[in-house]
Amino acid sequence: MNKEKDESSQKIDELFSLEEIKMDEARIMERNRISEDLHDGVLGKLFATRIRLGFLGMKLFNDFPDKKREFDTLIKDIECIEKEIREISHNLNNDILPESKSFNYIIHDLVK
């Protein structure tokens, strides 16, 4: 009877471990998706907008030279936002195995 209990308990532990691995994999996939969306989507759009504003600014400064400093400040602000998004994106993508991951998960992931 004890042997059957031990075997049942071991099977339950294995099932919980497999479920934990599946949940961790889903979290990682979602983090990677968010990272890619930020990097390839939002960051690309911000970059394109900044470039277009730069060309627009060159045209406008002939008519409004006193606005150049304000315009340059806004462009720098956009560059800072781009840098921050890039860092968040890279951090999301690089922090795949935080310390809280189980030993079983790490071994399973390495074997894969």
C-alpha positions, 0 to 999 in steps of 0.5 A: 500500500505504501509503495502505491502511495509513493508511486502515486505521489511521484506521478503527481509531483511529475505532473506538477513539474510538467505543468510548471514547465509549460506555464514557464514556457508560455510566460517566456513566449509572451515576454519574447512577443512583447519584447519583439512588439516593442522593439520592432513595432513601437521603436520602429514607428518612433524612429520613423517619426523622429526622422520625418520630424527632422526633415520637417524641421529643416524646412520650418527653420527657414521661416521660424529660426527661433523655434530650433532650440525647442524643436531640438529638445523635442527630438532629443526627448524622442531619442530618450524614449527610443533608448528606454524602449530599447532597454526594456525590450532587451531586458525582457528578452535577456531575463529568460531564466530568473532565479525563481525557476525550478531546477527541473525547468532549467534542466528540461530547457537545457535538454531541449 
